[in-house]
């Protein structure tokens, strides 16, 4: 075991959890000049949001929204990222905490790993990967823009360590990688460890785990996602056929006093179901019937009621106010019979569906309850961290702040707001760090193109179904190729992926391009990624133009 001690000062903030809330808090702190240690128990940062397909109420692609934040958190000078890391102990008081962290071995040298996939192809059983639904496909990393961009190996499951080492052409396998313990001083702590989803296996009446076509809302997100096991193709698990009729059942495991259900509302589940049903109808229109069984549609966010009205009036989603009792197989097929008592009636009704989606709520797992106890912060009766109504990010222990799902059930926009609030409070406990010595510039000198004739490169993203399923990307590429001064016109798949960015950089250098046009997502979320790519190729970042073809109707 390797032990490192850093006890020379407490001018840092520890952020526990690198989901979307933890990343936002870390970025805000870094922007304010505070040094941050960002830890997560997973091999890659991003949390639950990396497994989703879209976010409400804009229905934007999740990875498209999150990727720029992931890239920024990876390059911020003030942020030290520690994946596979847990808090063992915390001592001291606000302004002067002593924290002991333990990091599990990754068995991969992050500086050498190129994420080529050779190790996974040879030993797929050794890769740590749990994205939901299909535990190995289509990639052995958590998502296409995983940060850190490297694999993680479980040596206990490797049958031939010597051959695994030989498989890696980059020499990145570290079979003797030790456990690490780090002791450091911090001035404040931000708890952003998130929560988990209710497991419906315990509910006998719904048949989750028994019937293949009964899935959770997260399973359904993985099916819809372009980075998921079916590459965004909507097919049901039992036979790979496209479903024609899908039901969503709300409040599964929530708002019930029956064990093991949760008595509270999880706040975001209604919007999850609306989003999934709308995206489904958006793709397939009248080819698929969508039905939502609900107790109450709780759409209590900005413009969320408008979102509900849009689902009813613009997409033709059917709403049934009832709580289904059982899900049973339809004899002779893989279809499912949902039994419920419609509102205002007394007799049960059975309706057949191709798939059923269970909307499950949030709960705090046992390991996070233990974490709260180790940190000395109080939790409420539902195991969420206790806060005050008019100070919702301050815990019972001075200097420790909380945001996101660990404070209580909420959606992504509210998590982001809380993360900024927690970062603001935490920054009061530490002074801004001295400006670091200017690091060696990672960008080459800019090329003077002022006297050159324009040489334009056009790169169009297809992003699976998100763009390629709605627009003929090949036709756009062919059209752009015939335009004056266009030297290169290419389709680049997921343009925000590391491989695509490297491909754009290579083509700029090989073809002496001095202008770049990107057809893809919104500049609001992705411009900085492509600007950096131009700078790495020696071009001024403002020689980039972006055409938003993702958000067009």
N, C-alpha and C positions, 0 to 999 in steps of 0.2 A: 504493500500500500504506500502511495506517495502522499506526503503531508506537506502542505504549503501554508505559511502563516503570513498574513498582511495586517499587522497591528500598528502601523505607523500613523494612522489617521482615520477619522470617521467621516470624511467628507464625501461620502457616497450614499446612494439610495439603492436598496435591494428591491427589485420587482420580482415577485414570485408568481410565475405563470406567464407564458408567452403566447397566449391567445390574442385575439384582436384587442381586448382591453389592456393587457399587459404591454403589448407592442405600442399602443397609443400612449400609455402613460410613460413608457421609456423614451419615446420620441419627443414628447413634450418636455420631459426633464432634460434631455440632451440639448434640445433647442434653447432651454433656459441656462445652459452652461453647467448643468450638474452631471457628475459622473454616475453612471448607472451600471449595476450588475443585474442582468436579466437572465433568470434561470427558468428551466422547464424540465419536467420529468420525461418528456418525450424526446426522441432523437432529432425532431425538427420542430420549428416554431410554427405558429398559426392557429393551433387549437381546433375547436369544432368547426369554425367557419370554413376551413380548407376542405371540408367534406361536403359542403352544400353546393347546390347548383346555381341558385339565384338568391338575391336579397330583395325583400319587400321594403317600401312600396314601389320602388323603381323597376323591379325585376331585372336588375343588372346582374351580370355574371359575378359570382362571389370571388373567384380567383382574380378576375379582372380588377375588382375593387381592392383586394387585399395585396396583390403582388407588388405594387409600388411601395407599400408600407414594409413588406418583407425585405425588399431590396434595400430600402433606406435604413432599416434597422441593422442590416448586415454591414453597412459601410459607415455608420455614424461613429465618429472618433470617440465620443463620450460613452458609448455603449459596449460593455463586455458581455458577450453571449455565452451562456453555459448550458447546453442541452444535457439531458440525462442526469440532471442534478436535483437533489432534494435538500431540504433544510433539516438538519439533525437537532440543533439546539440554538436557542437565542437567549442571551443574557444581557444585563445592563438596562439602561433607560434611554428615553428619547434623546437624540443627539449623540449618544455614545453606546450603541448596541454592539455586542460581540456575537457574530453569527458563525456557526459551524455548518459547512456544506459538504455533502458527499456526492461524488460524481461516478456513475457506473462507467466501466470501460466500453468504448465504442468498437475497439479492435480495428479501427480505421484511422489512418493518418489524414486529417482533413486537408493538409497542405499538398498531399500527393494525389488524393482520390479525384478522378476525373468523371466519376459517375457514368462510366462506360457500360456497366451492367454485366461484365464478364463474371464477376463473383456470383451474382444472382443466377445467371444462366447455368452455372456449374453446380451451385449449392442453394437452390431456392428455399430449402427448409431452414437455412441459417439466417435469413433476413428478417429483422424485426419490422413488421408491417401490419397494421390493423385499420384499414380504411373503412371497413363496413361492407357487409354483403359478401363480396368475393375477396378473400384475404390475400390474394396474390396478384390480381390483375388490375389494370394493365401494366402497372409499373411497380417496382418494389420500393419506391420512395413514397412518402405520404401524399405528395401531390406534385404536379409538373415543375413548379418553381420552389422546391423544397429548400429551406434555409436552416442549417448549413446544407449545401448541395453535395451531399455525400451519403454513402450507404452506412448501415449499422449492422454489425454481425453479432449473432448469438453463438458464441463458441461452444456452449454446452450442447448445442444441437448439431454441431459439425462433425461428420463421421471421419473426415480425413483433413486435418488441419494443414499438413504439409502440402497436399495438393491444392488446397484453397490458397495458400501463400503463393504457390507457383502460378496459379491461374491469373493473378493480378499482374498485368504487364507494367503498371506504374509503381509496383512495390509498395502499395499503400496498406497492406494487411499487417496488423501488429498483433501477433498471437499472444504476446506476453504483456499486452496493455494492462496496467494495474488499476485498481480502484484508487480514487483520489479523494483526499480530504483537504478542504480549504477553510482556513479561519481568517475572517476579516472583520474590520470595524466599519459600521455604517451608521449614518445619522438617523435614517428613517427607513420604513418598510412599506411597500405597497403590495397588498394581497390581491392578486388577480388570477387566482388558480381555477376559476370557473366552477362547473358542476358537471353532473352526468345526467343521462336520460333514464327515465323509469324503464325497467326491464319487464315487458309484458309476458314473459314466459310463465310468470306466477299466476296469470289470469286464465283459468281453464276454459272459460266460455268463448274466448276469442281464437284459440287454436294457433297462437304464434309459436313457431318452431315445430308445429305438427302439420300444418298445411302450408305448402311452399308459397302459395300466392297471397298469404297474409304477411304483410311487411310493415315495418315501422315507417314513420315519416322520414327518418334519416336513411333507412334502406332505400326508400323511393327517391330521395335526393341523389343517392349514389347512382341509381339507375339513370336518372335524367342527366347527370353530370358528364360533360365531355371528357373528364379525367377519371370517370368511373369504370366499372367492370365491363359495361356494354358500350363504352365510348359514346354515351348519350343516346343510344337507341332504346326506345321504350318497348321493352319486351318483358313478359312475365316470367318469373323464375322457373316454373314447372316445365314449360315446353318451348320457351323462346318465341312464342307468338305475341303479336301486338294485341293488347287488351282492347275491348270495345266498350266496356262498361266498368267504371272504377268507383268504389265507395271510400269515403274518408269517415272515420269514426272519431269524434272528438272526446277529450277528457278521459282518455284511457289511462287508468291508474291515478287520476286526479279528481278532486272535488268529491271524495267519497270517504266515509268513515270505516269502510270495510277493509280489513287487512288483506294484502299489504299496501293498499292504495294510499295516496297522499290526500290530506284534507283540503289543501289550498289549490288555487288556480295558478297555473304556470305562466300566464300573461301573454305568451307569444304563440301558443299552439294554434289558435284560431287563424292568425295571420299566416302561419306556416301552411295550413291546409288551403286557405284561399289562394296563396301564391302557387302552390303545387297544382291545384285544379286549374288555375288560370293559365299557367305555362303549358299544361297538358292540352287545354282547349286551343291555346294559341298555335300550337303545332299541328293539331289534328282536326280542329274545328268540329264539324258535325260527325266525324268518323268515330268519335269517342263520347260517351255519355258520362258525366261526372256528377256525383251526388255527395253532399256533405250532411252527415247525421250529427246534430249538435244539441247541446243543452241551452247555451246562450252564446251568441257571437260577440265576443268581447274585443272590440276593435278600438282601443283607447289610446291611440297615438295620433300624431299630427297627420291629417289627411287619411287616416286609416278607415274612417267611416265612408269616405269617398271611394276607397279601394274596395270595400264591401259592396257598395252600390254598383261599382263597375263590374264586379264579378257577377252580380245578379242580372244586370241589365245589358251589359256588353258581351258577356261570354255565355250566358244561358246556363249557368251552373244551378242545379236543383238543390234546394235546402230543405231538409226534413228535421223538424224539431222533435227529436225523440232520442232516447238512449238505447241502442240495440242491446238485446239480451245475450244472443249467442250467434256464433258463426259456425256453420256446418258445411261439410262437402256436399256438392250436388251430385247425386248418384250417377255414375257412368261418365263423369267428366272431371276436369280439374277446377271447374267453377265452384263458387262459394254461395251458400244461401245465408242471407242476413235476416234474422228474425227481430222484429221490433213492433212496438205498438204506436201507430201514428198519433200525433196530437189530436185530441178531441174524439178519439175512438177507443173502444174497449177490447177489440179483438186483435190478436197478433197478426202481423202480415209478414210473409216471406218473400224476399226479392233476391234474384240471382245476379251475381257480379262475377266478372273475370278476375278482378283483384280487389283486395281490401287493404287500405292504408290505415294504420293505427297511429293517431296523434298522441304521442306520449309526452309527459311533462318533465320538468327538471327536479332533481334532488341532489343533495350533498352526499357524496360517498363517504364511507367510513375513514378512508385515508386523509380526507380533508378535515374531518372532525378531529382526528388526531393531530393534524398540523395546527389547527386553531388552538388546541390544548397546549401544544409545545410552545406556541408563541405567547400563550397567556391571554388570549382574547376571548371574550364571552360570545356564546352562540345562543340563538333563540330556540324555541320549542321545536322548530322544524330543521334545526342544525345550520341555518344560515347565520352569518356573522351579525351580531347584534349592533345596531347603530341607532342614533337618535333621529327623529323625524326632520328636525331642522339642521342636522349635520350628518347627512346620510353616508359620508365616506369615512368618518372618524370612528374607530373601534373603541372598545372600553380601555384599551391600553394606549397611553400617549405615545405618539411617534409612529404608530402602525395604522395604516389607512387601507380601505378596501374598495373595490369597484367590481362591477360586472355581476355574474351569476352567483358568486359566493356571497354577495350581500343580499340577494333575493332574485327571484325569477324576473327576467327582463329581456328585451330584444337587443339587437346590435346597435341601433342608434342611441338608445339610452345607455348602453354599456360604454360607448365612445364618450358621451358627455360625462359620465361618472369617472371614467379613466382620466380625463383632463382635470377634473376637480380633485381627484386623489393626487395627481402629480403636482398640482398647485400647492396643496396642503403639505405634501412631503417635501417640496423644495424649500419650504420655510425653515426646515430643520437643518439644512446644510447650505453652506456658502457656495457660490459659483466657483468652479475650479479655475485655476490659472490657465490661460490659453496654452495649449500644448505647442511644443516646438513644431514648426511647419513640417509636415511629413513630405517625403518625396512625392512629387506629383505623379499620380497614377496615369495621367493623360499625357500623350506626346505633344510637342509644340504644334500649334495650329498652322495648317497650310494656308498660304495666301492664294486665294482663288479669284481675286478681284479682276485679274486680267484674262482669266480663262473663259472659254465658251461654256455655257451651261451643259453639264453632263448629268442627266437626271436618272436616279434609280427609283423605281416604283415597287413597293413591297406590299402585298395585300394579304391580310390574315383571313383564314377561314374559320378558326376556332370551333371545329366540330360543327354541331348543329347551330350554334349561336349566330354564326354568320353564314357558313357554307350551306346550312340547311334552308336558308331563306333567299340567298343571293347566288347567282351564277358567278362564282369567284373567277373561274377560268375565263369567262367572257370579259370580265373587267380587266384581267391581266392581258388578254389578247388586244383589247381596245387600247390600253395604255401603251402597249409595245409599238403601236403605229403612230403615236403622237410625236411631234417634233422634239428633238433634243433628249428623248428618252433612250438611254443606252441599255438599261436593264429593267425588265419587268418580270416579277416572280411572285408566286404564291408561297407563303412561308408558314402555313399551319398556324400554330399558336405563337403569334409574334412576340409575346411577352416572355416566352420560354428562353432559357439560357442558350439552347442550341440555335434558335432562330436569331437571337441577337448576335451571336457569334457569326452566323452565316451572313447577316447583313453587313457586319464589320468587314468580313473577308471580301465580299463583293464590292464594297466601297473601295478597298485598297487595290483589288485586282483590276478594276475597271476605271480607276481614277475618277470616281463619281464626285461631284461637288454640290449636288443638290439631292435631297432624299424626300420622297413622299411616302407616307404610311397610310394605308387604308385599313382601318381596324376599329378599335374602341375609342372612347372619348379621350381627348387630350387631358381632360381634368384628372384622369386616373393614370394615364400611361406616358404622358409627354416626357417626363423626367427620365424614364428608362431609355427611350429612343434618343433623347438628347445626349445622354451619357455614351451611347453606342457611337454616335457621330464623333464625340470628343475623343473616344478611344481610337477612332480611325483618322484622327488628325484634322477633323473639320470643325468649324464653329458650330455650336449647338443650334444656332438660330437659322442654319441652312436646312432645317427640318420643317416640313408641313405635314399636318395630320388631317385626314378626312375621316370623320366619324361615320362609318357605315354600319356600326353595331346598333345604334339607337334610332335608326330610321324606321318609319312605319310603312 
